[in-house]
């Protein structure tokens, strides 16, 4: 025996087929996204990160040659384990350096309006 469908049943079947196709396409897209995310996470976990006190050979510092440092006061020698770097540093905990403002001689004291700004709204504007 054969089945005869009316317009309403045919439309419902077409809609169900369309929904199934959409769900299948979304499932495939989600699978691809998850695979890409997993690959990115795996790659990120391969990247070595230096941690002070890690012990042994630390991957990120392989092949790096450090120059000898001579720390003069107020600087103090800091080992790579103390600073989290591959090489030792000269470090000062409390040092004040005066600002060099010699480059500011002859400056007018402000910056004018941006050429792209509205000329009426920004008339006579100057940023000190």
N, C-alpha and C positions, 0 to 999 in steps of 0.2 A: 504494500500500500504506500501511497505517496502522501506527503504532508504539504499542505498549502498554507502559506503564511500571508496574512494581510499586511497592509502598510505599517501598522503599529508594531506588529511582531518583528517585521523585517528591520524596522528602525531600531528596535530594542536590541536585536542581535548585532546589528552594525555598531551600535553604541558600546555594547559589551566587548566586541572585538577591538574597538578603538581603545577602550579603557585598558584591556589586556596588553595591547601594543605599547601604550604609554607606560604602564607599570614595568614591562620588560625593558624598555629603553632606559627608564630611570634606574632600574636595577643594574644594567650594564654600565651606565655612567657612574653610579656609586661605586661599583667594583673597580673601575679604572681610577677613580679619585682615591679610593682607599689604597690601591696598589702604589700609586704615585706618592701618597703621604707616607706609606711604609718605607718606600725607597729613600725619601728625603730624611726621615728619622734615622734610618740605618746609616746614611751618609753622614749625618750630623754627629752621630755617636762615634764615628770613626775619627773625627777631628780631635786630635789630642789637646788637652787643656793642661797648662802648667799649674800645679798646686804646690805651694811651699810645703816642704816636709814630705813630698811624695816618695822620696827615697829612690835609689837606683838611678838608672838613666832615664831622663825625662824626654819623651819623644819630640816635643816642640823645640827643645834646645839642641837637638842633634845637629852637628855641622856648624854651630855658631861658635866663633872664636872671640873670646873676651880680651880686651886690652887691659893691662894693669892700670889701676887707679891709685893716685896719691891724693888723699883727702886732707886738705889743709883746714884749720879751724876757721869758721865755726862748723865746717862740714865734718861728718863722721862716716866711717866706713859702714856700709850696710851690705850684708851678704845676700846672695840670691834667695836663700831660704827665708830671710827676713822680709824681703820686698816683693817676692813673687815674680821676679824677673829672671832671665837667663844669665845675666851678668851682674856683678856687684855695682853698687852706686855710691856716690858721695851724697850724703843727705844732711840737711840742716833742719832741725825741728822748729826753730824759732829764728828767723832771719828777716829783717826788714830792708827792702831795697827802695831807695827814693825813686820816684817816677821821673823819667827824663822828659821834660817838656820843651827841650831846645828846638825840636822840630816844629813847634807851634808859633815861632816868631813870624810875624808878618801875616798871620791869618786874620781875616776880617771879623771873626767872632761868631759866625753863623753860616748856615747853609741855606740857600734860597729855595724857592718852591720848585718842586719837580716839574719838568717841562710838560708832562702829561696830565698834570692836575688842572682842575677847573680854574681858569684865570679870574673869574668873578668871585667865587667862593674863597679862593686862597690868595687874594690880593694882599700884598705886603707881608706875607708870611715869611718868617725866618726861624730856623731851628738853631738855638744857641749851642 
